[in-house]
Amino acid sequence: MELWSALSLLLLCAFQLVYAQRTTAPDEVTALNKVLEHWNLANHLNLTIDPCTENSTWASETANPRVACDCTGSTCHITHLKIYALDIVGDLPGELFELRQLIDLNLGQNVLSGRIPPEIGLLSNMQYLSLGINNLSGPVPPELGKLTKLVELSLSSNQFSGPLPLELGKLTSLQQLYIDSSGVTGPIPQEFSSLKSLQTFWASDNFFTGKLPEFLGTLTELMDLRLEGTLLEGPIPSNFGALTKLDILRIGDLSKEDSSLDFLENLTSLSMLSLRSCQVSGKIPAQIGKFSKLQYLDLRFNKLTGSIPDSFQDFTVLQFLYLGNNDLSGEIPTRIVNSNLIALDVSFNPISGNLPSNFSTEGFSLNVLGTSINAKGLSDSGEPGLLHCLQEDTKCTNKLPAVSSSFSIKCGGTSQKSVSGIKYDDDSEILGAASSYKSSRNQWAVSNTGNFLFNSNGPQYIASTDSQIKGTLESELYKTARISPTSLRYYGLGLKNGKYVVELHFAELQMEDTTSWKGLGRRLFDVYIQGERVVQDLNIQKEAGGSKKALIKKFETNVSNTIMDIHFLWAGKGTCCVPYQGTYGPLVSAIHVHQVSGAESSSSSERKRVGRIVGVSLGCAAVMIIMSSVFYLWWVKDDAEPRHVRVRKT
């Protein structure tokens, strides 16, 4: 028995010795050290001992950089490598792909550049690969299709080019795919129809072409689908109705064919539904009002007709309801405003009737501009007739007398006078997610709709900085700006008809102008004046040559209805989350509009021209009458006197 005990103790000691002496595969140690050296990470992680040493500080889940290993065999292998948001620069070194046992590689939020080498296909054990928010370029390598164990792949916010490789369709274990703002082009490959395990698919802000793929409706595990700001065409396929597990559906900016909302009938798990600018026509299904989990509904900029369903009074958790810029009629359901609803936008619809009950609830914002609603009691509605006046083709001359030929606004800030003597009006009023207000002198109004989703800083519609703005003598003019997640409109009111110069002042205040990953964001939006798009995909930072630099853009336009409409609109393009969540959408620092000297509208000029013709004609007629009268009097007088007859001599 004593011999057996001694033998057991000896074996145990030998086992512990062997276990204690297990080390990382030498080739992996060499490769890892070269990778760290390549990215100058000695200050962050100095591996003077074996990288797979048990209980090392760099192995914990919260460590960054992180190196974790699998030591179940006789030799340890590096399985996890995280170098996250440390602003590493340079390319992906070849030694990285010698870590063949990697399961999780997270290089997100850095400034990596160059191409993804084809050697990426050697990492066949990879399950989680994050290269999002970098500066990688070139085509997405088809060798990624060899990583068949991938569960999550992020290529978001890079500078890739060309189409997505068909080989990605081989990643049948993939559950999450993030390729938004990655720069890829062409159609979404049909081969993606094999990704039956896919639960999350973010693909907004790319140059995808062709029709919105019908095969997406067969990926029935999808819970989060986002496709905005692309070149895709409608319609939304009817088989999207099979995606009953969807929690978030965001589709936008579809062109050509109309879509309907019939596919939504069974999508009762939705908490967020946004179909902005999708050419959606027809009526809103009453069934949507029964979606008990729906918190956000955006159907703006479509062709919807009919009335707002009475069932919308039954929403239990809805917070944001956007129905603006459609052709909805009838009245707003009386009890649509409940304790949960934060914002309601019905602007620019031929809706009439009265305001809903509880519209004055604290914290609730309502936008009814461009409607025929009786807005009595709404503090920001302005003078009677303004709401209806802003509807398209409505004549406003009688309701808004043309008394002004200019207006100037310090967007998002207090009033100030420029070096050149221009007085910019105060525009520091706090706007909500669906609100508007009119200036104290009735010269202009502003309207905002939209909500910065997932912004940890909460709802903010004004950006500001203490930094000096370069490229201008008017730095203070640019230190605040009005921002919006979707639609920001300014209206000049009571303007004399004629030709005007519109001067728009911009400076990027949120996107950082650094060599860090925080400088990789892109803000893009469109500008419309009097309904005409004058700028598409405006990138303030790029045009100004950097952040916090002044940019002025001037345009000429005509006013023929006493109203000027300046519309800043987000069309789903640009990054969403750099340098932080909710950094996107229109931004403007100041507006100065003035009539061109001596310019008049065609209708006014025509009236004056007609007046001059009539005046000249009447003058000529008067002269003819006077001359005729004089001649007549002379003739009568001549007949009354003796005639002097000349006698001819003989």
Disulfide bonds with the S-S distance in Angstrom:
Cys52-Cys69 1.96
Cys71-Cys76 2.01
Cys389-Cys396 1.92
Cys576-Cys577 2.24
